[in-house]
Amino acid sequence: MATGTPTAAGAGGAYLPAQESGDFFVCDLFGASPKDDLGSMEHPIFSLATRQDRRVLAYEHNGVEVEVTPSVKGRATIHDKDILIYCISQLMAGLNAGRDVTRKLTLTAHDLLMATQRDTSGDAYHRLKEAFERLAGTRITTNISVGDYETTSGFGLIESWEIVRKTRGGRMVSVTVVLSEWLFRAVLNKSVLTLSRDYFKLRKPLERRVYELARKHCGRQRDWQISIPLLHKKSGSSAPVRVFRAAIRKMIAADHLPDYHLEELEGDILRVSRRDMVVESDLSDAPILSADALEAGRALWPGADIYALEAEWRAFWVSSGRIRLQDADKAFLGWIKTRKAG
């Protein structure tokens, strides 16, 4: 772990190096928008099981083959993925703020747990340690075609990790994690999508996985349709299709996925549609923001995804009745101050 002069940081009273080092990236950008990588959103890498899952998952779709092999600790779960989402979010916020980033990150355990809406009790250390062990032990083998050549490669989700604790009381001081080259490359290529902050409120693994697929494939479109058997395959669920179908119907009845509404159609089809959809044609009269306003917005909220905030503000403007604005830039910046304070 990189060293430096310790200084108080974060609400948990943990300690981090006083300044950035070329060897690691300090996760200290609060309010960063949750980000997920496109690769693991598309393919069923993480286990949906609530118990230790030692099964090898083999998946093939449209010529892409993915094999996920767990360690003796079990395959990384979709709840373990919260750690990666937090790391990706911090790296993207750093890039947006013009900071240098590396795949070695040092973070405050309390901030990680709070950002992902996890319990911060005394058992948090044990659960976090188990999650890191599963992430480090899970191996992925996949084929990638480039031109006339096909490359098969294997890698882990993270390369290494370290938790520093107080010897008395056992309080976590800091956490260091080294991401895989595969995941870090996805960040540098900006192959990521912004998630709803309510994603972390979803406790059922299948709900999280269906939300990921909805976010990846429906995105900002009006809707997206997929057959239940194909959704079952893409989700990575180990349940029989009939059990999976029943679970989807319960999700439809509950109707609490962030951003998306689910509907069962004839022919064993699931329709996913955006809540409060704002299509591009509806924005023909939307206020235009200047480049200076976007820069000022970045300064008001360092590390935030300014384009995600712009889209959110436009949706707010539509839902507020498309009020005629005398100064769109001023209104946008005022909204950012309110949004950040809230």
N, C-alpha and C positions, 0 to 999 in steps of 0.2 A: 504494500500500500504506500502511495506517495506520502511524503511528509511535508509539514509546513507548520507555521505558527498557529496554534489552535485559537479559535475565536467562537463565541457563542453564535449559534445559528438555528433558526427554526423554532416553532412553538414548543417543541419537545425538549429544549434546552440542550440539544446535542452539540457536538463540536465538529467543525469542518475546517479544512485549511483556509487560511486568510485570503488567498488569492488563487487564481487559476494557474495550473502548471501545464506545460506542453505534454506531460505524460498522462493526464487525466482531465476529465470534464466534471466540474462541480455542479450538482443538481440543486440549484437554489433559485429557480425561476418559478415563483408562486403564481397560481392561476393559469398555468399552461393548459391549453386545450388538449383533451385526451386524443391520442393518435394511435392508429393500428396499422400494421403493415399489410399490404395487399396480398402477399403470398399466403400468410396464415389465415387471412380472411377467406380466401378462395378455396384452400385445401384443408381437409380435416386433420390437422396435426395434433391438436390437443384433445385429451380424453374428456368425455362427458360423464365418466363414472364418478360416483361419490365415494367409492372405496378404491383401494390400491388396484391399479390396472396394469397388469404385466403382459397383456396381449400385444403381439406385433400387428400393427395396422398396415394393410396393403391396399392402396387406392390407385385407380387408373381412370382418367377421364380426358377425352379428346387428345389422346397421345401423351399426356403427362402422367408419369408414374411416380408415386410417392410411397415410400415405406418408412414407417416410424417404429423404431425399436426402443422399448423402455429399458431402464436399468433394473437392478433388483429392488430399487426403491419405488418402481412403478413409473408409468408414463406421465409426463407433465400434464396437469389438468388445465381446463379453461379458466379456473380461478387463479392458478399459478401464473397465467398469462398477464394478470394485472401488473406484475412486476415489469414485464417487458413493455406493456403499454405506457407505464409511468416513465420508463427510461426513454422510449421513443418520443414521448411528448416533450420531455426535457431537452432532448437533442434537437428536435425540430424548433422548439422555442429558442434555443441557443442559436441555431442557424438564422432564424428570422430576426434575431437581435444582433446579428453580425459577429457572433462569438465563434472562436475556434472550437471544434468538437472532436472528441476521440471516442473510440469504442470502450474505453475504460472510464467508468463513471463512479464518482463518490457521492453518496446521497445520505440524507438523514432518515433514519428508519421511521421516526414519527411522521415526517412529511409524506413518506411513501404510504404509510398506513392510513393517514388522514385523507390523502388525495384519492385513494382507491376505496374509501369508505369502509375500512376494515377496523376491527376491534383493536384497541391499543392496550389491552390488559396484559397481565404477566405472561400469559400463554403465547403472546404475539411472537416472541423470539423463537419459540419451538416451532410454531407454524411457518414462520418465515424461513427458518433453517431447512425444514422439510421441503418447502417449495423450491428453494435454491438447489437442493440435491436432486430433485426431479428434473428441473430445467437443465442442469448440467449433465445429467445422466441420459436424457432422452436424445437419441441419435436419429437423424433424418437422412435418407438416401433418396435421391431424385435424379431424373434425367432432364437435361436441357439441350434442345436442338439449336445449333447455330449454323446456318447454311447447310452444307452437306455433311456436317459432323454432329454427332450426338455425344454429349458429355454426361457421364454419370458421376455424381459426387456425393460425399457424405459429410455431415457436420452436426454439431450440437447447437442447441438454442443459445446457450451461453458458454463461454470458454472457462471462466472461473469466477469465484465469488469469495467474499470475506466479510464477516461480521465482527465488529469490535464492541466488546461489552465492558462495563465496569465490573471489576472483580467482586466488589461488595454490592449486593442488591441485584446484580445481573442486568441493569438497565443498558439497552443498546445505545451505543454512542454514534457509530457510523457504519455504513454498509458500502462495500466496493464490489462492483460487478463488471466483468469484461464481456461484452456482447460478442456474438459470432460475427465473422466477416460478412456472412450472408445477410444478417439482420442490419448490420451497420451500413452495408452497401445500399440496402433498401431505403434507409434514412437519407443518405447522401443523394440518392436518385429521386428523393421525395416520392417514393412509391408507397405513400401512406394516405389514410383518410381520417378525417376528424370524426370522433364518436360523440354521441350525446353524453353529457355528464351523468345522466341517469342510468347509463349502462351499468355502472357499478352497483346500482340498487337491485339489479336482476340477480336473484340468488340461485335460480334453477339453471343448471348448465345448458340445457336445451334452449332455454329462452335466450341466453347469451349467444349461442351459436346461430340461431335463427335471426337474431338482430344483426349479427355480423354479415350474414349472407344477404339480408335485406339491404343493409347499408352499402355493401359491395355492388350488388346487382341492380337494385332499384335506384339507389342514390337520390338524385334530385329529379328523376323522371316521375311522371304521374303515377305509373304502376309497373309491376313486374309479375309475371306468372311463371310457375314451375310445377311440374307434376310431383305428387307426393313421393313416389318411388325415387325420383331423382333427388329430391330434397333430402330424403332419407340417406341416400348415398353421399351427398355432399356434406351433410351434417357430421358424418362419422359415427352416428348412433349405432350401438350394438344391439338395440332392441329389435324384435321382429317388426316388419312394416306395419302390421295391424296395431301393435302396441304404440308404435311411433305415431301412426295416424290418430289414435285416440288422444295422445299427448298434445298433438297439434290442435285438435278440436278444443281441448281445454284451454290452450293459449288463445284461441279465437274467442272463446267465451269470456275469458278474463280481460282481454283487450287492453293490456297495459304495457305493450312494447313501446319504448321511446320512439317518437317520430313516425312510426309505421302502424298501419291497421291491417289485420289479416282477415281474409274471407275465403271460405271454401266454395269452389265452383264445381259444376258438373264435370264428370270425366276425371275425377280424382286430381283436381288442380287446386293449387293454393294461389290466391291473388294477394299481392302485397302492394299497398298504396300509401302514399305520403299523407300524413295528417296535415291539415291546413296548407295544402299544396299551393305554392306560388310558382306558376309556370313562366317561362321567359316572356311569352306574349303579354302576360299581365304586367310586366315591368317596363313596357314601352314608354310610359310616362314617369318612370322613377327618377328621382333626383340624381344628378351626376356629381360624384365626389372628385375633387381635385387630387393630384398626386401629393400636394402639400398636406392635405387633410389626412391622407393615409399615413404619411410620415409622422405627422403630429399624433395620430392615433397610436402608432408604434411607440412613440416616446411616452405617451400616457400609460400604456400597458405593455412594458417591455416583456418580450417573450411570447406574447399572445399572437395567434394567427390572425393578422389584420384582415385578410380576405374572408375568413370565416365570420369575423365580427361584422364586416361590411354586408355579407349576405343576411346575417341575423338582423341587422339594423333595417335592411330593406323589407324583410318580412314583417318586422315591427311596424314600419311605416305603412305597409299595406293593411295590416290588421287594425291600425289606428284610424283608418278611413282615408288614407292617401291625402293627408293634410298638405295644403300648398305651403311650401317652405320658402321664406325669403332668403335664407342663408343655409343651404344644405350642409356645408362643411361645419358650420357652427353647431347645427342640430346634431350631427353625427358625433362630434367630439363631446358634446354635452351628454349624449346618450352613453358613450363609452365611460365617462366618469360615473354615471349612475349605475351602469351595468357592473363596473368593477367594484364599486362600493357595496353593491348588493350581493 
